[in-house]
């Protein structure tokens, strides 16, 4: 599956290094909370949002107010917020 991300997004960091908001992990598949909320197993998570001022991707489940805001601590844990990159998704240049 080819996923299109904003060309201004930072490059995907190596697994284990700090998250930089590249968006690759969430563009590849939803986190466990995204699976539950959006009933989607593949493809980009609908909560993935581009943040223009910082030119990086963010999780809308953590940044937008709403009833799911109560689940933010769980979402942060499931996306490993603050823990570094845990995605092994491959990034390929488009043909």
Steps between C-alpha positions, in 0.01 A plus 500: 500500500632840405418777745546866414629733768583868484841543335595749772465236773823389663657174386412189700742454788666169573308275740593580860590862431281798593172549318514797266141506373572344162156331496619175342379273780145639504486518122586131483241379751290618795618445856296269726273788603451599135403141423226519759373851426515491121452126439782501250792257497694627200586825339543843650345578835224759462636681807832580329521878458750733337609788722608784272685724748736225610489311168445165662225247550309464825240263639162670503393274786757678714470854366129557433239538768213256498356214698801286408720752684427287806692225323806719433718331764420162348560633147834647607603163638388308191684730261805496727492879536828618645655154462656538156427351161365146516393469136667258265296627204713539192517826313548481126537774244207511258569357153 
